[in-house]
Amino acid sequence: MPYGSLSLPTRIFLLAWDTGRNKIAGAPDLHLAVRACALAELAQRGLVSDVDGVVTPVLGARTGDAALDSVLELIEESRPRKWRGSITHRARDTQAAVRDQLVSGGYLRAERTRVFGIFPSRRYELERAGYVEVLHAEALAVLRGPVPVSEVSEGDAALVVCAATGKLRGVVSGKDRRQYEERLDALTDRSGASSPELPELMRGLRKALASAVSSAEAARSSGGGGGG
């Protein structure tokens, strides 16, 4: 996975990394944002569409990217789901697949460790902090300008919208979400600029991600967890 070839889900996973603390921080629902980015990229590639609110794949289509293809396979093999269900259903599987890709690509390093000195586990450390810092700077430039929305790539627009909606606080603060709400609306439409039906699909995906995150937050507040 050379620089410049990272998928949207791998890029948002890296965006959640705090380079100073060398760990993911401020992103309790990262798995939902990762899955939303995977769906966004598949939609932009024309491999999933919205049919009466149901996420519908192009049967047998594959991208060659293991994480994206696993999402396509899951959609094909599962019962029909709307966008929110497609975001939440086994979302942590997609996050794990993305993390493994980043280890294989040399962006992360996996170290074997033991919890309480007994239970085997793995700890992940960032190998390319400079690259992540560039990602952060680029994401903030997309969010805040001064580049016109019309000049932002569809992928970058989707990435920033998912980071904001998924509440990756290390990337987009609550203040930023409020201050740049209109620009985020414009970026949502921009993320679907390649075909007439995509802007509405992307708006639906963003709404579904916001709903999934709100439910996860409510579950944590009530002590019910927030897994997907």
Secondary structure by P-SEA (a helix, b strand, c coil): cccccccaaaaaaaaaccccccccccccaaaaaaaaaaaaaaaaaccccccccccccccccccccaaaaaaaaaaaacccccaaaaaccaaaaaaaaaaaaaaaaccbbbbbbbccccccbbbbbbccaaaaaaaaaaaaaaaccccccccccaaaaaaaaaaaaacccccccaaaaaaaaaaaaaaaaaaaccccccaaaaaaaaaaaaaaaaaaaaaaaacccccc
